[in-house]
């Protein structure tokens, strides 16, 4: 449970960074939706990867030595965090931009 809470915090933070930057680029700098997503994603790529990489490097030794005595509790926690970091980082870089574009397009061109 602690691993999921930790992972959730990092994943949500990364998603908020992206969406906030997209919004800023559109509202303050007058970028189009496409340009805001491309520029925002490229500008926030390094901070997102560094956050995930730092956390992943912290738990990697525990994952690699999970079979040693004393790691019975920390090893599963570390595996959850490491796997979740990899998948959430990938999803943040693919799903968040696509979802933001879809939602913005629906707001400007409703289906009704």
DRENLUMNU-669184 format. One record per residue (C-alpha): x, y, z; residue in three letters. Coordinates in pm, 1 decimal. Layout:
% residues N
{x = X; y = Y; z = Z; kelum = ALA} .
...
% end
This chain:
% residues 112
{x = 0.0; y = 0.0; z = 0.0; kelum = UNK} .
{x = 284.2; y = 239.2; z = 80.2; kelum = UNK} .
{x = 438.7; y = 166.0; z = -259.2; kelum = UNK} .
{x = 116.3; y = 254.0; z = -439.0; kelum = UNK} .
{x = 79.5; y = 577.5; z = -242.1; kelum = UNK} .
{x = 437.0; y = 676.4; z = -323.3; kelum = UNK} .
{x = 391.3; y = 588.0; z = -687.1; kelum = UNK} .
{x = 58.3; y = 767.6; z = -710.2; kelum = UNK} .
{x = 213.3; y = 1087.8; z = -576.6; kelum = UNK} .
{x = 494.9; y = 1084.8; z = -829.9; kelum = UNK} .
{x = 268.8; y = 995.3; z = -1122.6; kelum = UNK} .
{x = 11.3; y = 1262.1; z = -1038.9; kelum = UNK} .
{x = 282.5; y = 1524.0; z = -992.1; kelum = UNK} .
{x = 426.3; y = 1448.0; z = -1334.3; kelum = UNK} .
{x = 83.3; y = 1465.6; z = -1497.4; kelum = UNK} .
{x = 5.2; y = 1796.2; z = -1328.0; kelum = UNK} .
{x = 339.6; y = 1936.7; z = -1446.7; kelum = UNK} .
{x = 252.0; y = 1851.9; z = -1805.8; kelum = UNK} .
{x = -106.4; y = 1977.7; z = -1803.7; kelum = UNK} .
{x = -14.8; y = 2297.6; z = -1622.3; kelum = UNK} .
{x = 259.2; y = 2370.8; z = -1873.1; kelum = UNK} .
{x = 27.9; y = 2301.5; z = -2169.2; kelum = UNK} .
{x = -227.8; y = 2539.6; z = -2022.9; kelum = UNK} .
{x = 36.6; y = 2806.3; z = -1961.2; kelum = UNK} .
{x = 168.4; y = 2783.6; z = -2317.1; kelum = UNK} .
{x = -180.6; y = 2820.4; z = -2460.0; kelum = UNK} .
{x = -308.6; y = 3094.4; z = -2233.0; kelum = UNK} .
{x = 1.7; y = 3306.9; z = -2172.0; kelum = UNK} .
{x = 208.3; y = 3250.6; z = -2485.4; kelum = UNK} .
{x = -76.9; y = 3202.6; z = -2732.2; kelum = UNK} .
{x = 38.8; y = 2867.3; z = -2869.5; kelum = UNK} .
{x = -196.3; y = 2644.3; z = -3063.0; kelum = UNK} .
{x = -305.2; y = 2319.8; z = -2901.6; kelum = UNK} .
{x = -65.8; y = 2112.9; z = -3111.4; kelum = UNK} .
{x = 229.2; y = 2346.6; z = -3053.4; kelum = UNK} .
{x = 159.5; y = 2367.4; z = -2679.9; kelum = UNK} .
{x = 157.2; y = 1988.5; z = -2648.7; kelum = UNK} .
{x = 475.6; y = 1942.7; z = -2851.5; kelum = UNK} .
{x = 667.0; y = 2223.0; z = -2680.7; kelum = UNK} .
{x = 529.2; y = 2144.8; z = -2334.5; kelum = UNK} .
{x = 613.1; y = 1777.6; z = -2361.4; kelum = UNK} .
{x = 965.6; y = 1843.4; z = -2480.9; kelum = UNK} .
{x = 1027.9; y = 2103.9; z = -2210.1; kelum = UNK} .
{x = 896.3; y = 1882.8; z = -1930.1; kelum = UNK} .
{x = 1055.3; y = 1558.8; z = -2052.7; kelum = UNK} .
{x = 1379.8; y = 1604.2; z = -1857.4; kelum = UNK} .
{x = 1215.2; y = 1692.5; z = -1520.0; kelum = UNK} .
{x = 976.8; y = 1397.3; z = -1549.6; kelum = UNK} .
{x = 1252.9; y = 1153.4; z = -1644.2; kelum = UNK} .
{x = 1482.1; y = 1283.1; z = -1368.1; kelum = UNK} .
{x = 1210.2; y = 1241.5; z = -1104.3; kelum = UNK} .
{x = 1139.4; y = 885.9; z = -1214.7; kelum = UNK} .
{x = 1507.0; y = 797.4; z = -1259.2; kelum = UNK} .
{x = 1601.7; y = 927.5; z = -914.6; kelum = UNK} .
{x = 1328.8; y = 725.4; z = -744.2; kelum = UNK} .
{x = 1406.3; y = 418.1; z = -955.0; kelum = UNK} .
{x = 1776.5; y = 432.0; z = -872.8; kelum = UNK} .
{x = 1690.1; y = 457.3; z = -503.0; kelum = UNK} .
{x = 1491.5; y = 132.5; z = -501.0; kelum = UNK} .
{x = 1696.9; y = -62.5; z = -755.5; kelum = UNK} .
{x = 1950.6; y = -200.4; z = -502.6; kelum = UNK} .
{x = 1666.5; y = -331.3; z = -287.3; kelum = UNK} .
{x = 1502.5; y = -498.5; z = -587.1; kelum = UNK} .
{x = 1829.2; y = -661.4; z = -692.3; kelum = UNK} .
{x = 1897.0; y = -793.4; z = -341.0; kelum = UNK} .
{x = 1538.4; y = -889.1; z = -263.0; kelum = UNK} .
{x = 1619.2; y = -1251.2; z = -184.5; kelum = UNK} .
{x = 1858.1; y = -1166.9; z = 100.4; kelum = UNK} .
{x = 1743.7; y = -1195.1; z = 461.9; kelum = UNK} .
{x = 1592.0; y = -876.3; z = 596.5; kelum = UNK} .
{x = 1446.8; y = -762.7; z = 264.0; kelum = UNK} .
{x = 1122.2; y = -955.7; z = 292.8; kelum = UNK} .
{x = 917.7; y = -638.3; z = 340.0; kelum = UNK} .
{x = 1116.5; y = -385.4; z = 139.3; kelum = UNK} .
{x = 1170.4; y = -598.3; z = -172.5; kelum = UNK} .
{x = 800.1; y = -623.6; z = -274.4; kelum = UNK} .
{x = 753.0; y = -254.7; z = -194.8; kelum = UNK} .
{x = 1048.9; y = -167.7; z = -415.0; kelum = UNK} .
{x = 927.6; y = -388.2; z = -699.9; kelum = UNK} .
{x = 590.2; y = -213.1; z = -693.7; kelum = UNK} .
{x = 752.8; y = 129.8; z = -696.6; kelum = UNK} .
{x = 1001.2; y = 41.5; z = -970.6; kelum = UNK} .
{x = 746.3; y = -121.8; z = -1200.2; kelum = UNK} .
{x = 496.7; y = 151.6; z = -1139.3; kelum = UNK} .
{x = 750.6; y = 422.6; z = -1207.8; kelum = UNK} .
{x = 838.2; y = 269.3; z = -1541.6; kelum = UNK} .
{x = 478.5; y = 227.3; z = -1650.5; kelum = UNK} .
{x = 350.8; y = 559.0; z = -1514.0; kelum = UNK} .
{x = 635.6; y = 753.5; z = -1674.9; kelum = UNK} .
{x = 560.6; y = 593.6; z = -2010.1; kelum = UNK} .
{x = 188.6; y = 658.4; z = -1969.2; kelum = UNK} .
{x = 247.2; y = 1018.9; z = -1860.7; kelum = UNK} .
{x = 447.9; y = 1085.1; z = -2173.0; kelum = UNK} .
{x = 195.0; y = 916.4; z = -2406.2; kelum = UNK} .
{x = -152.2; y = 921.6; z = -2249.2; kelum = UNK} .
{x = -151.4; y = 1265.9; z = -2083.6; kelum = UNK} .
{x = -73.5; y = 1460.2; z = -2404.1; kelum = UNK} .
{x = -328.1; y = 1256.8; z = -2601.7; kelum = UNK} .
{x = -590.2; y = 1293.1; z = -2329.8; kelum = UNK} .
{x = -529.2; y = 1666.5; z = -2298.0; kelum = UNK} .
{x = -570.6; y = 1711.0; z = -2674.1; kelum = UNK} .
{x = -889.2; y = 1504.3; z = -2677.4; kelum = UNK} .
{x = -1045.4; y = 1693.4; z = -2387.2; kelum = UNK} .
{x = -953.5; y = 2033.3; z = -2529.2; kelum = UNK} .
{x = -1098.4; y = 1938.7; z = -2867.9; kelum = UNK} .
{x = -1420.2; y = 1818.4; z = -2704.0; kelum = UNK} .
{x = -1450.7; y = 2147.2; z = -2514.7; kelum = UNK} .
{x = -1411.5; y = 2354.8; z = -2830.7; kelum = UNK} .
{x = -1617.5; y = 2124.3; z = -3057.7; kelum = UNK} .
{x = -1880.0; y = 1944.3; z = -2848.2; kelum = UNK} .
{x = -2042.6; y = 1639.7; z = -3001.5; kelum = UNK} .
{x = -2391.2; y = 1787.5; z = -2965.9; kelum = UNK} .
% end
